Amino acid sequence: MTTSLKERTISGMLWSFVRRSGNRIISFASTLVLARLLTPEDYGIIGMIVVFTSLSLVFIDAGFTSALIQKKEPTREDYSTVFYWNVIISIILYVALFIAAPAIATFYRMPLISAVLRVQGIVLVLGALGAIQGVRLRKHLNFRKLAGISLFSTTIGAVTGIIMAFSGFGVWSLVAKELIDRFCSLLLLWIGSSWRPLRVFSKNSFRELFNYGSLILLSHMTQSFVIQIQSLIIGRVFSARDLGFYTQARHIHDIPHQTITSVIDEVMFPVYSSLQDDMKKVVKAVKISLKSLVFLNFPLMLLLALIAEPLFVILLSDKWIESVPYFQILCFGGMLYSLNTNNVSVIMSLGKSNYVLIATLIKRGTTLLFVFIGLQFGIFGIVTGYTVSMYVWFPVNAYFMGKITGYGISKQIKDIGPNYMMAIAVAFATFLISQWIDLHFILMLIVQTVIFTALYIGAAYVFSIDGYKTYLEIMKGTFNKKTTASSTI
């Protein structure tokens, strides 16, 4: 990795982290307010609709985003062709959802869904109109501009949703929050970008990009379907209220672990793509990112599972206490989410979209099996089945990674195994210690967090965990730069 690329990568990761974490914080803050003003049924309705909009968004993208980033030098014709595809398909799918809305409402036995879906579906077109500008910023690692656009848009959307919720608009507050967010983002992407589509749709560009992207499309469609089928089943077999509790648990669970993994994926995918001709550099970069990821993600997920009950009561009120068990189960699966994301990102960046598809079919087929087995035991069974399946994803992804780079299952387990076992041991020790402490739930949350953090950092130091050393080096480097800068003033 050249010095220039290394500096751009570090800068990209910092700004991507600012963007992702900032968005999550704003979203989380708005959730704290909205959860007190809205009902589980309101969130359940949105959860039912997301099943269809998420699948539509994947189909609109059709894997072209990944294809453009993976390609070393996309042409103006490439970008323009994908732009027109995105817009045309988004309009077609929106019209299809608009027509199908009454039937979907009948399926769920909730008439309100028809009107909500017809309005919420506009996000498909808004997203398509700004997709290429976003891709170009990612391609050139310009995450600073992306961060500014994203944070502003998310804030305006959140404020709009809160104002409407206070005014008694119910579920429409969540719809407006999303629409305003997407519209502001679209507006700023066009204002902040000099790129404009050519009046051309190149068949050659479409064919070349689709050869790679079509397999990614099938992979993402399969993945999105399997993830969303849980909401589909819960909403249809159980109730909007039950789905609301599950949706909130998933939302809170996604905030920390997706912030970390999405930062790595968003930045490292174009970086891995730029290094694709030098496999040694790719493997070196993968090891660093993998160890850095798990050092943060493993303990974070376990700590959140430990403090889940007081956390939900403090943040969302006891109205959402039924979400806690779902959240705790999801946290155990979230521990491995970062590993799977990192492996898939590498495989995609090296142009092996066929491997991505095969791996996805195996993984999601396993997930469907576990989810349907779990269905026999209710919602807890569904969530548990999904979580257990994540532990099957890892060896599948690592196997294909090994075929390409030589950094496969055994080597990855050797690198991350000690960190995993250490996090489990610290969580168990913290749980045992907390059983001897009887405090108010707020104080208990603080005490458990302090004990867990102290034990984890202490153990990382004693056992010289690689992730700990990596972050220590980063902190020392930052401190030394500041010291040097101060001495020259």
N, C-alpha and C positions, 0 to 999 in steps of 0.2 A: 504494500500500500504506500503510494507516494506521500510525501509530506503534505502536499496540497490537498490530496484526497483525504488524508487523515484529518487535517484541520477542518475541512468541509464536513466530514462525517461527524466529528465531535460537535461542531457548531450545529449541524443538522439535528443531532440527537438532543442537544440542549433545547433548541427551539421547538422541536417536536414534543419534547417533554413539557415545555411551557404550554404549548397548544393543547396537548391531550389532558394534562393534569388540570390546566385552567378550565377547560371545557367540563371536565368531570366535577371540579369543585363548584362551578356555576350551576351545573345540572343538579348536583347533590344539594346545594343550598336551596334551589327552587323546589326540589322534592321535599325538603324539610317543611316548607310552607304549604305546598300543594297537598301533601299527604294528610295534613290536618284539616284542610278545607274540602277535600274531595273524598269519595268513598272507594272501597275496594272494587265495587261494581264499575265505577268510572274507569279505573285502571284496567279492569277486566275487559271492557269494551275495546279499549285501545289495543290490548293484548291480542284480541281476536282479529282485529283489522291488520295488525302488523304481520300476521301470517301471510297475507296476500300481497301487501306492499313490499315486504322483504324479498319474496320470490320474484316479484316484478322487477325490482331494482337489480337483482342479479342477472336477470335475462336481458335487461337494457344494456348493462355493461358488457355482457357476452364475452368476458375475458379480455376485451380489448385494452383495458387499463393496464393489466399485467403485460400484455404483448408490447405496448408502447414503451413501458419502462424497461422491459427486458431487452428490447431492440436497441443496439448501441447508438444508431443515428437515425431516428425516425424523420421522415420527410414532411414537408408542409402538406403534401397530398395525403399522407398517412393520417395526420391529425384531422384534416378536414373531412376525410372519409368517415372516420370514427365519430366525429361530431354529428354529421347528418344521420348516421345510423342511430346514435343515441336519441336524438330528438324525434325522429320518425317513429321508432319503436316505442318510445315513452308515450307518445300521443295515442298510438294504437292500443297499448295496454291500459292506458287511462280510460279510453272509451269502453274497452272490454269490461273493466271493473265497474264503470258507471252503469252499464247495462246489467251486469250480473249482481249488483248490490242488493236488490230485493230478494234474490234467491239465496244469497249468503246470509241475509238477515233471517230468512225463513229457516235455514239450516241451523242457526244458533238459537232460534226461537226468541229473537230480540229485534223488534221492528226498527228501533233507533239506529241500529248498525247501518242500515241502508243509507240514510242521510249523512252519517258521519264518514262512511267510506267514500262517498262521492266527493266530499270536500277534502278529506285527508289524502285522497289519491292524487291531488294536484302536485304533491311533493315529487312524484315521478318525473313530471315535465320540468319542474324547477331544478331538480338534481341533474337531469340530462343536459340542460342548457349551459351549466357551468362546469361540467365534468372535465373537459379538455384543459381548461385553464388550470384546474387543480392538478391534473396529471403533469402538465408542463412544469409547474412549480416543484412538484415532487421529483421529477426527472432531473432537475437542475439543483436539487437539494436546497431550494429556497424556502426553508421551513419558517423563516422569520416572518415573511409576508403571509404565509398560510396561517401562522399563529395569530397575527393581528386580525385578519379577516374572520377567522373562526371564533375567536374570543368575543369580538364585537357582536357578531351575529347571534351567538349563543346567549349573550347577555340580554340583547333586545328581545329575543324570543322568550326567555325566562321571565323578564319583567312583564311582558304582554300576558303570558299565561297566568301569572300571579294576580295581576289586576283583574283579569276576567274571572278568576276563581273567587276573589273577594266580592265580585259583583254578582255571583250566583250563577255563572254560566255552566257549571258542572264539567262534563266531559269535553265540552267545546273549548274549555281552557287549555286542555292538553293538545287539541287539534290546532288551535291558534299558535300555541308555543312552537310547534314544529314547523308550521307554514311560514311564520314570520322569520324564524331562524334560517330556513332554506332560501327565502326571498332575499334577505339581507346579504347572505353569503353569495348568492348569484350576482347581485348588483355590484358588490365589491370586487368579485373576481373579474367581472367585465371592465370595471373602471380601472382596476389595478394591473390589467394585462394588456399588452400591445398586440397580442395575437388575435387575429380575426380569421374565420374560415374562408378558404378559397371557394369559388363557385365550381367545385369539381367533386365528383365522387368516383374515385379510382377503383376499378375492378381488380387491378393488380395489387393495390395496397390492401384492399379488403380480403383478397384471397390469401395473401402472405400473412397478414395479422391473424386471420381467422384460423389458419392452419395450426397456429400455436394457441390462440385464444379459445377455440371451440372446445378443446379438452379442459381448459380452465373453467369455461362456462359449465360444462357438464359436472365438473368437480364441485363448483360453487353452488350449482342448483341442487345437487344431491345433499351437500352440507347444509344449505339453508332449509331445505325441505325437512331434513331430519331434526334440525334444531327447532323449527317452528311447529313440527307435528305435535310436540309436547303441549304447546299452547292450544292447538287445534283440538286435541283429545280432551284436555282439562276443561276447555270452554264448552265443548259439546256434551261430554259424558257427565260432567259435574255442574259447575255454575260459573257465572261471571264473577261472583264474589270469591270463589275458590281460585279462579284464574287471577284475580286481582292480587291475592296474597302471594301467589307464585310469581307473578310479574314483578311485584315490588321486591321480593327476595332476590330475584335474578338481577334486577336493576342495581340494587345496592352491591350485590356480589360482583357485578361487571365493572363497577367504578374503579376499584384498585387494580385488579389483575389485568383488565384490558388496557388500562392506562400504561402499565409497564410494558406489556407485550406488544401493544400497537405502536409504541414509540420505537422499539427495536425493529419491528417488521417494516414500518413505514420508512425508516432511514436505511436499514441494512439491506432491504431488497434491491434498491438501485445500486448500493455499494457492492453487494455480492455480484450483481450483473456486470458492473464495471471491472470486476476481478476475474470474470469467468474463464479467462485464458491462462490463469495461473492458479492451479488447484492448491498448491501449498499455502498461498496467501489466503485463499478461501477458507481452508480448514483452520488456519490460525485465527482468522476473524471469527469463525463459527465458535471455536472453543472459548474465546474471550467473551463473546456475547452470551453464550449459553451459561457459563459459570456466573457471569454478572447477573443474569436474569434470575436464576434459581436462588442465588444468595438473598435476593429481596423477596421473591415471590413465595418461596416455601414458607418462611416464617410469617409473612404477612397474612397468608390464607389461614394458617393455623391459629394465629392470634385472633383474627376476626371470628373464627368459629368459637373460640373460648369466651369472648366477651359479647357474643351475639345478642343475648337476651337484654342485658342492660343497655347495649348500644341501640337497639331498636326502640326501646321504651324512651330513652333520652331523646333520640333524634326524631322519631316518627309518632310517638305516643303509644300507649298500650293497645290502641285500636288495631295495630298491625302486629301484635304478638304472635299471631298464627303463622306469620311469615318466617319466624325464627328457625324452626326445624328444617325448612326447605333451604334456607340460607346456609345453615351449618353443613348440610350434606353437599351442597354445591361447592363450598369452600374446599373440601377434600379433592374434588375433581379439578378445581381451579389451580391446584398446586402444579399439575402437569400441563396445563394449558399453554404455558410459555414455552415448554419444550417442543410441543407439537407445532406451535406457530413458527418457531425458529427453524425447525427442520423443513417444514413445508416451504418457507420463504427461500431457503437455500436451493431446494430442488427446483422451484419455479424459476429462480434467477439463473440457473444453469441451463435453462431451456428444456428441461425434462417434463413437459406438461403431461406426457403419457403416464409417467410414474405418479404424478399428482393425482390423475384420474383413477388409476388402479388402486392407489392407497386410499383414496376417498371412498370408493365403492366398498372396499373391504371394511374400513372403519365405520362408515355410516350404516352398512348392512348389519354390523355387530351392534351398533347403537339401537337400531330399530328392534332387533331381537331382544335386547335387554329391556328396552322401554315397554314392549308389548308383554314380556314376562312380568315386569313390574306392575303393569296395569291391573293385574289380578289382585294386587295388594293396595290399590288406591293411589292417590297422588304421591304419597311417600314412596311407593314402589316405583312409580314413573321416574321421580327425581333420582332415586337411588340407582336405578338401572342406567340412567344416563351418566351418572357420575362414575359408576364402575366401568362403563364402556370407555371412558377417557384413559383408563389404565391399559386398555388394549390398543388405543391409538398410538401410544408412544413407541412400542416395538415395531409397529407397522411403518411409521414414518422413519424411524431410525434405521430400519432395514434398507429402505430405498436410498436413504442418505449414504449408507455404507457402500451400496453398489456404485454410487457415483464418485464419492470422495474417499472411501476407505475409512471414514469416521462413522462406524456403525454402532450397533446396539451395545456390545460389550465395552467399547471404548467410552461411549457416552455414560453408561451406568457407572463405570469406574470414575469418571470425572464428577458426576453429580450425586452418586450414591452416598458418600459421606455427608454431604450437605443435607440430603433428605433425611437420613437417620438422625442427624444432629437436631434438625428442626422438630422431628417427632418426639425425640427424647426431651427436649426443652419444653415442648407443649405439655407432655405428660407430667413432667416435674412441676410445672406451673399449676396444672390442674390439681395435683396432690397437695401442694402447698396451700392453695386457695381454699381447700376443704377445711383447713384448720382456722380460717379467718372468717369472722362474722361481722360484716360491715354493711352500711347502706350501699345500695347497688351502684350509685355513682362512684363512691370511694372504692368499691370492689373493682370496678372497671379500671380505675387509675392504678390501683395496686397490682392487678394482674398484668397490665401493660408494662409497668415498670419492672416487675419480676421477670417477665418473659424477655423483655429487651436486654436486661442486664445479663441474664443467663445465656442468651443467644450470642451476644457480642463477646462475652467472656469465653464461651466455648469455641467460637470462631477464632479467637486469638490463640487459645491453648492448642487447638488442633491445626492451626495455620491453614484455614480454608482459603482456597484460591480467590473466591469472590470477595472475601474480606480484604485480601491483599490488594486486589485490583482497585477497590474503592479507596483504600488507604493511600495508594499511590496517586490516585486522581486528586484526593484532598491535599496531599503534600505538594503536588505539582501546582495546584491552584494557590495554595498558601505562599509557595516560593515565588510565584509570579507576582503576587500582590506585594510581597516584601521587596522584591527587586524594583518594582514600579515605584514604591514609596521612597526607596533610597535614591532614586534618580530625580526626584522632585526637588 
